[in-house]
Amino acid sequence: MFLPEYSVAYRYRFRYEPDKGKMFPFQTANDDVTLHGRVAYLPVGSYAQHGGFLPLDTDTLIAKMVAVRLAEQIPGLVLPVVGVSVSHEYAGWRGTVAVPASVLASYVTAIMEDVYRQGFSWLIVVSGGGGNHVLKDIVQEANRDTRRAILFPSTEAVAEAYEFAELETSPSEDLHAGEYETSLGLFAGFVGGDMLPLGKGTARNWTESYAGLREFNEDGFIGVPSLGTVEKGRKILTSYERSYLRVMEILLIASG
């Protein structure tokens, strides 16, 4: 359900480019959501290999897509994506570009401070991939004060999305460029390049792979990409919308 204080106050528009599979919020400095909104969304992606069938900026595209969908539920200022982040486990593939966790933390914290300075009450950090573990620490630190920040999707929201979308693999085995990301890519239209591999990509030990996934897996994916479908991608996003509204309703009540 929509939260009453967010449901009618803002004018919000989107520009869609189907040939690129991307949605862009069309926001100006004079929009109500810019002038009077309480919520800002910060998508955080990455620039890392995702096999030969998903683009290097897969996590970035997913983060922006999810942020836009959340902003359709609770209107807010959708900030540009942080497109290069922490993805050193894929450094064995040329084209992967990453920054140290400390750099990402400083950058996101600086953005957060400026958002709060302008009077926004909530910052929703939308992570498009699983490698940016430092984001959880940033959000926890921000919530020591009266400021409000959440990291989305949570582990629980991801688990719910897998169940709702009826994914055949679990989050623990579908770790990179597998059924989940391929489904979202098919839904948004950014799957291309090589044909989807039919096999299952695995790593001998995911913990070890932090030293470099390529040492254990030449394919560049962990999971079963061929199980991805457009309908699963649609359901994942629907589940995220529901999870987000439920979480925000609880947090708004708790914060008064």
MARVOMI-584781 format. One line per 2 residues: number of its first residue (from 1); their letters; for each residue x, y, z of N, C-alpha, C, CB. Coordinates in steps of 0.05 Angstrom, whole numbers, always signed. Atoms other than C-alpha are relative to their C-alpha. Glycine has a CB too. Example, Ala and Ser with C-alpha at 12.3 -4.5 7.8 and 13.67 -1.06 7.14 Angstrom:
<sites>
1> AS> +18,-24,+0,+246,-90,+156,+18,+24,+0,-20,+1,+25  -16,-24,-1,+273,-21,+143,-15,+22,+14,+9,+9,-29
</sites>
This chain:
<sites>
1> MF> +17,-24,+0,+0,+0,+0,+17,+25,+0,-19,+0,+24  -15,-25,+0,+21,+72,-9,-2,+13,+27,-11,+19,-22
3> LP> +1,-15,-24,+40,+113,+51,-13,+27,-6,+28,+4,+12  +16,-24,+7,-9,+172,+52,+17,+25,-4,-20,+6,+22
5> EY> -15,-25,+2,+43,+227,+63,+17,+1,-25,+17,+4,+24  -17,+0,+24,+81,+205,+1,-16,-4,-26,+21,-22,+3
7> SV> +14,+11,+23,+25,+183,-45,-10,+21,-20,-23,-15,+9  +12,-19,+18,-1,+248,-75,+14,+26,-3,-28,+6,+10
9> AY> -11,-27,-2,+45,+306,-60,+18,+7,-23,+15,+3,+26  -22,-6,+18,+95,+300,-116,-7,-7,-29,+24,-15,+7
11> RY> +2,+5,+28,+98,+304,-191,+26,-14,-8,-3,+27,-16  -24,+16,+6,+145,+251,-218,-2,-12,-28,+3,-23,+21
13> RF> +2,+8,+28,+162,+234,-290,+24,-17,-7,-2,+24,-19  -22,+18,+9,+205,+182,-325,+2,+1,-30,-5,-28,+10
15> RY> -6,+2,+28,+237,+178,-392,+11,-28,-5,+21,+22,-10  -7,+28,+4,+243,+108,-420,+12,-3,-28,-24,-19,+4
17> EP> -13,+5,+26,+290,+86,-476,+1,-30,-4,+28,+13,-1  +1,+29,+2,+269,+15,-494,+23,-13,-15,-26,-8,-13
19> DK> -21,+11,+15,+325,+5,-543,+26,-3,+16,+6,+17,-25  -23,+2,-18,+375,+15,-487,-6,-15,+26,+11,+27,+6
21> GK> +8,+14,-24,+335,-20,-434,+5,+15,+26,+15,-26,+2  -6,-17,-23,+343,+39,-387,-23,+19,+6,+26,+15,-4
23> MF> +20,-20,-9,+296,+83,-347,+15,+22,+14,-21,-13,+18  -12,-23,-12,+316,+153,-328,-21,+17,+13,+16,+16,-21
25> PF> +19,-20,-12,+280,+197,-278,+5,+27,-13,+4,+1,+31  -2,-27,+11,+266,+264,-309,-7,+20,+22,-20,+4,-25
27> QT> +3,-17,-23,+276,+312,-252,+14,+27,-5,+10,-13,+25  -12,-27,+2,+289,+387,-251,+2,+13,+27,-17,+17,-19
29> AN> -3,-14,-25,+308,+436,-197,-26,+12,+10,+21,+22,-3  +26,-13,-7,+236,+463,-197,-22,-21,+7,-10,+17,-22
31> DD> +20,+20,-7,+200,+396,-186,-6,+0,+30,+10,-28,-9  +8,+2,-28,+162,+387,-122,+17,-19,+16,-29,-8,+3
33> VT> -15,+20,-13,+201,+325,-106,+28,+10,+7,+1,-26,-16  -26,-12,-6,+266,+365,-110,-2,+21,+21,+11,+12,-26
35> LH> +2,-22,-18,+241,+425,-72,-10,-8,+28,-19,+21,-11  +13,+6,-25,+200,+391,-18,+2,-30,+9,-29,+8,-2
37> GR> -1,+29,-6,+216,+316,-19,+16,-5,+25,+11,-15,-24  -14,+9,-24,+240,+279,+42,+19,-23,-6,-20,-7,+21
39> VA> -15,+24,+6,+271,+219,+7,+18,+4,-24,-19,-23,-5  -18,+0,+23,+332,+212,-37,+10,-29,-4,+24,+20,+5
41> YL> -9,+27,+6,+356,+149,-72,+28,+2,-13,-20,-14,-20  -27,+1,+11,+429,+133,-85,+6,-28,-10,+21,+9,+21
43> PV> -7,+26,+11,+440,+74,-132,+30,-4,-1,-12,-4,-28  -28,+6,+0,+508,+41,-125,+4,-26,-16,+12,-3,+29
45> GS> -5,+24,+17,+531,-7,-180,+29,-8,+0,-9,+6,-28  -29,+7,+3,+598,-31,-206,+6,-2,-29,+6,-28,+15
47> YA> -9,+4,+27,+638,-40,-269,+17,-25,-1,+15,+25,-12  -14,+25,-3,+657,-113,-270,-10,-21,-20,-3,-11,+28
49> QH> +7,+20,+19,+656,-173,-316,-24,-16,+10,+24,-20,-5  +24,+17,-6,+590,-212,-319,-2,-20,-23,-25,+18,+2
51> GG> +1,+19,+21,+609,-265,-369,-1,+14,-27,-23,-19,+3  +2,-12,+27,+600,-255,-444,-27,+7,-9,+12,-19,-19
53> FL> +28,-5,+7,+525,-244,-442,-13,+23,+15,-16,-25,+4  +10,-24,-15,+515,-188,-391,+21,+22,-2,-7,-8,+29
55> PL> -20,-22,+3,+548,-119,-396,+16,+4,+25,-14,+25,-8  -17,-6,-23,+604,-96,-351,-15,+17,+21,+25,+15,-10
57> DT> +14,-17,-19,+556,-45,-320,-26,-13,+9,-5,+27,-12  +25,+14,-8,+503,-98,-303,-10,+10,+28,+4,-30,+1
59> DT> +8,-9,-27,+503,-79,-228,-10,+28,+0,+23,-4,+19  +8,-28,+2,+497,-6,-246,-28,+3,-12,+21,+16,-17
61> LI> +26,-1,+13,+438,-17,-292,-22,-11,+19,+0,-17,-25  +19,+11,-19,+404,-60,-239,-6,+19,+23,+10,-27,+11
63> AK> +3,-19,-22,+416,-10,-184,-18,+24,-8,+27,+11,+10  +17,-23,+9,+386,+47,-225,-29,-9,-5,+12,+12,-26
65> MV> +27,+9,+5,+327,+5,-246,-16,-4,+25,+1,-26,-16  +13,+5,-26,+311,-16,-175,-6,+27,+13,+17,-18,+18
67> AV> +5,-26,-12,+319,+56,-150,-24,+14,-12,+25,+17,-2  +22,-12,+13,+271,+81,-202,-26,-13,+8,+4,-1,-31
69> RL> +25,+14,-7,+220,+28,-185,-8,+7,+29,+4,-30,-2  +6,-8,-27,+225,+46,-111,-11,+28,+1,+25,-3,+18
71> AE> +9,-28,+1,+217,+120,-127,-28,+2,-11,+20,+16,-16  +27,+0,+9,+153,+103,-163,-20,-7,+23,-4,-20,-23
73> QI> +16,+7,-23,+127,+76,-97,+0,+23,+21,+9,-26,+13  -3,-23,-18,+153,+131,-51,+17,+21,-15,+13,-8,+28
75> PG> -15,-19,+16,+173,+191,-93,+23,+13,+14,-18,+22,-10  -24,-12,-11,+242,+220,-82,+19,+7,-22,+13,-19,+20
77> LV> -20,-9,+18,+303,+249,-114,+18,-24,-7,+17,+24,+12  -17,+22,+8,+339,+195,-154,+27,+11,-10,-14,-17,-23
79> LP> -26,-10,+7,+413,+211,-155,+13,-17,-21,+17,+1,+25  -15,+16,+20,+462,+189,-209,+13,-25,+13,+22,+17,-14
81> VV> -11,+25,-11,+490,+119,-201,+30,+4,+6,-4,-23,-20  -28,+3,-5,+557,+108,-168,+9,-25,-16,+7,-3,+31
83> GV> -3,+22,+20,+582,+65,-226,+26,-16,+2,-1,+12,-26  -25,+16,-5,+652,+43,-203,+3,-3,+30,+25,+15,-13
85> SV> -1,+4,-29,+658,+11,-135,+19,-22,+6,-29,-7,+10  -18,+21,-10,+688,-49,-100,-6,-27,-13,-1,-3,+31
87> SH> +4,+26,+14,+695,-110,-145,+27,-13,-7,-16,+5,-26  -27,+10,+4,+767,-132,-137,+1,-30,-5,+18,+7,+23
89> EY> +0,+29,+4,+747,-206,-138,-1,-7,-30,-23,-13,+14  +1,+5,+29,+738,-198,-214,+23,+14,-15,-27,+11,-11
91> AG> -23,-14,+12,+804,-163,-227,+15,-17,-20,+19,+10,+21  -13,+17,+19,+827,-223,-266,-10,+3,-28,-3,-28,+8
93> WR> +11,-5,+27,+784,-201,-325,+5,+29,-7,-31,-6,+0  -5,-27,+11,+806,-141,-366,-26,+14,-4,+17,-1,-26
95> GT> +25,-15,+2,+753,-87,-365,-12,+6,+27,-19,-14,-18  +9,-5,-27,+736,-93,-292,+15,+23,+12,+2,-26,+18
97> VA> -13,-23,-13,+750,-27,-257,-12,+3,+28,-4,+26,-17  +9,-1,-27,+747,-21,-182,+16,+22,+16,+3,-27,+14
99> VP> -14,-19,-18,+765,+28,-126,+1,-13,+28,-15,+27,+1  -2,+11,-27,+786,+13,-54,-26,+6,+16,+24,+12,+15
101> AS> +24,-4,-16,+730,+5,-3,+0,+27,+14,-3,-23,+20  -2,-26,-14,+756,+67,+33,-8,+23,-18,+28,+4,+10
103> VL> +8,-21,+19,+746,+109,-30,-30,+0,-3,+14,-5,-27  +29,+2,+3,+675,+84,-39,-13,+11,+25,-9,-29,-5
105> AS> +12,-9,-25,+660,+97,+34,+1,+30,+3,+14,-13,+24  -2,-29,-1,+686,+168,+31,-19,+14,-19,+29,+9,-6
107> YV> +17,-13,+20,+648,+184,-32,-29,-2,+7,+5,-14,-27  +28,+4,-8,+582,+155,-9,-7,+17,+24,-7,-29,+4
109> TA> +4,-16,-24,+589,+189,+59,-2,+29,-7,+22,-5,+20  +1,-28,+8,+602,+256,+26,-27,+7,-13,+23,+7,-19
111> IM> +26,-4,+13,+540,+249,-17,-22,+0,+21,-6,-23,-21  +19,+1,-21,+500,+229,+44,-2,+26,+16,+6,-24,+19
113> ED> -1,-25,-16,+523,+290,+83,-13,+23,-15,+29,+7,+6  +11,-22,+15,+503,+337,+26,-30,-4,-3,+13,+2,-27
115> VY> +29,+5,+1,+435,+304,+19,-14,+8,+26,-6,-30,-6  +12,-8,-26,+421,+313,+93,+2,+30,+4,+15,-15,+23
117> RQ> -3,-29,-2,+447,+384,+90,-23,+15,-12,+27,+10,-12  +22,-13,+15,+391,+401,+41,-27,-6,+12,+1,-9,-28
119> GF> +25,+5,-13,+338,+375,+88,-14,-25,-6,-17,+22,-5  +12,+26,+5,+324,+306,+61,+2,-16,+26,+14,-14,-24
121> SW> +1,+16,-25,+304,+260,+118,+10,-28,-3,-28,+0,+11  -7,+28,+5,+318,+193,+86,+18,-2,-25,-25,-17,-4
123> LI> -16,+8,+23,+373,+166,+40,-2,-30,-3,+29,+10,+3  +3,+29,+6,+358,+99,+8,+24,-7,-18,-27,-6,-14
125> VV> -23,+9,+16,+423,+68,-15,-7,-27,-13,+26,-4,+19  +8,+24,+16,+406,+18,-70,+24,-13,-12,-21,+8,-22
127> SG> -24,+14,+10,+460,-33,-82,-8,-20,-22,+13,-16,+24  +6,+17,+23,+461,-68,-149,+16,-25,+0,+5,+15,-25
129> GG> -17,+24,-1,+512,-121,-130,+7,-7,+29,+25,+4,-16  -5,+9,-27,+537,-160,-71,+28,+6,+11,-4,-29,+0
131> GN> -27,-4,-9,+609,-137,-67,+5,+24,+17,+17,+2,-24  -5,-25,-14,+600,-69,-35,-8,-3,+30,-16,+23,-13
133> HV> +7,+5,-28,+599,-94,+37,+2,+25,+18,+17,-22,+11  -5,-24,-17,+623,-27,+64,-26,+17,+1,+23,+16,-12
135> LK> +24,-17,+0,+555,+4,+47,-17,-5,+26,-17,-6,-24  +15,+6,-25,+524,-32,+107,+11,+15,+23,+1,-30,+6
137> DI> -12,-16,-22,+574,+1,+154,-6,+29,-2,+31,-4,-1  +6,-28,+4,+561,+69,+124,-28,+6,+10,+3,+8,-30
139> VQ> +28,-4,-8,+486,+62,+135,-3,-2,+30,-18,-20,-15  +2,+4,-29,+495,+37,+206,+11,+25,+14,+15,-25,+9
141> EA> -12,-24,-13,+540,+96,+223,-19,+24,-3,+27,+6,-13  +18,-22,+4,+490,+145,+193,-23,-1,+19,-10,+1,-29
143> NR> +23,+3,-17,+435,+118,+236,+6,+3,+30,-13,-26,-5  -6,-6,-28,+471,+133,+301,-13,+26,+8,+31,+2,+5
145> DT> +12,-26,-6,+443,+203,+296,-30,-1,-7,+14,+23,-16  +28,-1,+6,+373,+226,+280,-5,-4,-30,-12,+27,+9
147> RR> +2,+4,+28,+387,+217,+206,-10,-28,-6,+26,+5,-15  +11,+26,+7,+354,+159,+170,+11,-9,-26,-31,+1,+0
149> AI> -11,+11,+24,+387,+115,+119,-6,-30,+0,+30,+5,-4  +2,+29,+2,+373,+44,+94,+15,-10,-24,-30,-8,-1
151> LF> -12,+13,+23,+409,-4,+49,-19,-20,-11,+27,-14,+9  +20,+18,+13,+365,-39,-1,+11,-11,-26,-27,+16,-6
153> PS> +17,+18,-15,+354,-94,-17,+15,-13,+23,-12,-21,-18  -11,+15,-22,+366,-128,+49,+2,-29,-7,-16,+4,+26
155> TE> -1,+29,+4,+383,-202,+55,-28,-12,-1,+17,-13,+22  +27,+10,-1,+311,-214,+73,-16,+7,-25,-15,+11,+25
157> AV> +15,-8,+25,+284,-175,+13,+9,-16,-23,+5,+30,-5  -10,+17,+22,+329,-215,-34,-12,-27,+2,+31,-1,+1
159> AE> +12,+27,-4,+305,-281,-4,-29,+0,-8,+4,-9,+29  +28,-2,+8,+233,-259,-12,-4,+2,-30,-13,+24,+14
161> AY> +2,-3,+29,+245,-239,-84,+6,-27,-14,+20,+21,-10  -6,+26,+12,+276,-307,-100,-25,-18,+2,+24,-13,+14
163> EF> +23,+18,-4,+215,-342,-71,-24,+10,-17,-8,+0,+30  +23,-10,+14,+163,-296,-102,+3,-4,-30,-3,+30,+6
165> AE> -5,+3,+29,+196,-300,-171,+4,-29,-8,+24,+17,-8  -3,+29,+5,+203,-375,-164,+26,-7,-15,-24,-11,-17
167> LE> -26,+7,+11,+276,-376,-180,+8,-28,+8,+22,+20,+9  -7,+28,-5,+304,-446,-185,+26,-4,+15,+1,-15,-26
169> TS> -24,+0,-16,+370,-429,-153,-3,+17,+25,+24,+9,-17  +2,-16,-25,+382,-401,-84,+21,+22,+0,+5,-19,+25
171> PS> -20,-22,-1,+419,-337,-66,+29,-10,+6,-8,+20,+20  -27,+10,-7,+477,-379,-39,+14,-13,-23,-3,-19,+23
173> ED> -13,+12,+24,+490,-413,-106,-2,+17,-25,-13,-27,-5  +5,-18,+22,+466,-357,-152,+15,+26,+5,-30,+4,-6
175> LH> -16,-22,-12,+523,-310,-135,+8,+22,-20,+24,-11,+13  -10,-20,+18,+543,-275,-199,-7,-7,-29,+31,+3,+2
177> AG> +8,+4,+28,+513,-267,-269,-15,-26,-4,+25,+1,-18  +16,+25,+1,+466,-325,-255,-29,+6,-7,+2,-15,+25
179> EY> +29,-1,+6,+391,-334,-257,-12,+27,+7,-15,-22,+15  +11,-25,-10,+376,-271,-216,+7,+24,-19,+9,+5,+28
181> ET> -8,-23,+15,+417,-220,-254,-8,-3,-30,+31,+4,+2  +9,+5,+28,+401,-252,-322,-30,+6,-3,+7,-28,-9
183> SL> +28,-6,+1,+327,-248,-307,-6,+30,+0,-15,-13,+24  +3,-29,+0,+332,-174,-290,+10,+12,-26,+15,+13,+24
185> GL> -10,-10,+25,+374,-163,-352,-19,-6,-23,+27,-12,-6  +19,+7,+21,+324,-199,-397,-25,+18,+2,-9,-29,+2
187> FA> +23,-18,-3,+267,-158,-367,+6,+28,-10,-8,+1,+30  -7,-28,+7,+303,-92,-378,+12,+2,-28,+20,+11,+19
189> GF> -10,-1,+28,+332,-112,-446,+29,+5,-3,-15,+20,-15  -29,-5,+3,+406,-109,-432,+16,-26,+0,+10,+18,+21
191> VG> -15,+24,+5,+425,-182,-443,+7,-1,-29,-17,-25,+9  -10,+1,+28,+467,-190,-505,+26,-14,-2,+2,+29,-12
193> GD> -26,+13,+3,+534,-212,-531,-3,-30,-6,+16,+4,+25  +0,+29,+4,+545,-287,-526,-27,-12,+7,+22,-13,+17
195> ML> +24,+15,-8,+488,-337,-521,+3,-8,+29,-4,-25,-18  +0,+8,-28,+468,-355,-450,+12,-28,+3,-28,+1,+12
197> PL> -11,+27,-4,+511,-413,-426,-20,-18,+14,+26,+2,+17  +19,+19,-11,+472,-476,-409,+10,-13,+26,-5,-21,-21
199> GK> -11,+13,-24,+518,-501,-354,-3,+16,+25,+29,-7,-5  +1,-13,-25,+524,-483,-282,+28,+9,+8,-11,-18,+22
201> GT> -25,-10,-8,+581,-438,-262,+4,-2,+30,+4,+29,-9  -5,+3,-29,+612,-453,-194,+28,+10,+6,-4,-29,+9
203> AR> -27,-6,-10,+672,-433,-152,+6,-21,+21,+2,+29,+12  -8,+21,-19,+711,-483,-111,-8,+9,+29,+30,-6,-1
205> NW> +7,-11,-26,+701,-439,-51,-3,+31,-4,+22,-7,+21  +5,-28,+5,+669,-370,-54,+17,+18,+18,-30,+7,+4
207> TE> -18,-16,-17,+710,-346,+5,+27,+3,-12,+2,-13,+28  -26,-1,+13,+774,-364,-31,-1,+19,-24,+9,-27,-8
209> SY> +2,-15,+25,+749,-328,-93,+4,+30,+5,-26,-5,-14  -6,-28,-5,+758,-261,-59,+28,+7,-8,-5,+7,+30
211> AG> -27,-4,+9,+830,-270,-77,+2,+2,-31,+19,-22,+10  +1,-2,+29,+809,-272,-150,-16,-24,-11,+27,+0,-12
213> LR> +17,+21,+9,+751,-311,-179,+11,-15,-24,-27,+12,-8  -8,+13,+25,+785,-326,-245,+19,-24,+6,+15,+20,-17
215> EF> -18,+23,-7,+834,-373,-209,-17,-26,+3,+15,+6,+26  +16,+23,-5,+775,-419,-195,-22,-4,-21,-13,+2,+27
217> NE> +23,+2,+19,+725,-404,-251,+6,+18,-24,-26,+9,+14  -7,-15,+24,+743,-383,-322,-25,+11,-13,+14,-18,-19
219> DG> +24,-8,+15,+670,-374,-343,-10,+27,+8,-22,-21,+6  +8,-27,-9,+658,-311,-302,-28,+2,+11,+2,+18,-23
221> FI> +27,-1,-12,+590,-331,-275,-2,-23,+21,-22,-2,-21  +5,+20,-21,+567,-369,-213,-31,-2,+2,+13,+8,+28
223> GV> +29,+5,+2,+497,-398,-222,-7,-12,-26,-15,+27,+5  +10,+11,+25,+454,-418,-280,-14,+22,-16,-19,-25,+5
225> PS> +12,-22,+14,+442,-359,-327,-23,-9,-18,+21,+13,-17  +20,+9,+19,+400,-401,-375,-27,-3,+13,+8,-26,-13
227> LG> +26,+2,-14,+345,-406,-322,-14,+27,+2,+4,-11,+28  +12,-26,-2,+333,-331,-326,-22,+4,-21,+21,+21,-5
229> TV> +22,-6,+18,+268,-306,-357,-9,+29,+5,-24,-20,+4  +11,-27,-2,+234,-239,-369,-20,+1,+23,-14,+8,-26
231> EK> +20,+0,-20,+177,-259,-323,+12,-1,+28,-19,-24,-4  -14,+0,-25,+224,-275,-266,+11,+27,+7,+22,-21,+0
233> GR> -10,-27,-5,+256,-207,-274,-22,+19,+9,+13,+11,-25  +23,-17,-8,+188,-173,-270,-9,-6,+28,-24,-5,-20
235> KI> +9,+7,-26,+169,-211,-208,+20,+8,+22,-5,-30,+2  -20,-9,-20,+235,-195,-173,-4,+29,+7,+29,-4,-12
237> LT> +5,-28,-4,+221,-121,-182,-26,+5,+16,+0,+15,-26  +26,-2,-15,+149,-129,-158,+4,-7,+29,-21,-18,-12
239> SY> -6,+7,-28,+174,-164,-96,+15,+21,+15,+15,-27,+1  -15,-22,-12,+224,-109,-83,-18,+24,+7,+23,+9,-18
241> ER> +18,-22,-6,+170,-56,-87,-16,-6,+25,-19,+5,-24  +16,+7,-23,+128,-93,-36,+17,+0,+26,-13,-28,-3
243> SY> -18,+1,-23,+187,-106,+11,+7,+29,+9,+25,-15,-6  -9,-27,-6,+208,-33,+7,-23,+15,+14,+8,+15,-25
245> LR> +22,-14,-13,+139,-5,+24,-5,-10,+28,-25,-4,-17  +5,+12,-27,+132,-53,+83,+22,+10,+19,+0,-31,-2
247> VM> -22,-9,-18,+201,-34,+111,-3,+29,+7,+27,-6,-14  +2,-29,-5,+190,+40,+102,-23,+7,+19,-3,+15,-26
249> EI> +23,-4,-18,+122,+37,+136,+8,-5,+29,-24,-17,-9  -9,+7,-27,+154,+3,+196,+19,+21,+11,+13,-28,+1
251> LL> -20,-19,-9,+212,+52,+199,-12,+28,+5,+22,+2,-20  +13,-26,-4,+167,+113,+192,-15,+1,+26,-18,+7,-23
253> IA> +15,+2,-25,+123,+90,+249,+20,+0,+24,-17,-26,+1  -19,+2,-22,+184,+74,+292,+14,+27,+5,+21,-21,-6
255> SG> -14,-25,-3,+216,+142,+279,-18,+23,+7,+15,+7,-26  +19,-21,-6,+153,+180,+292,-5,+19,-22,+9,+15,+24
</sites>
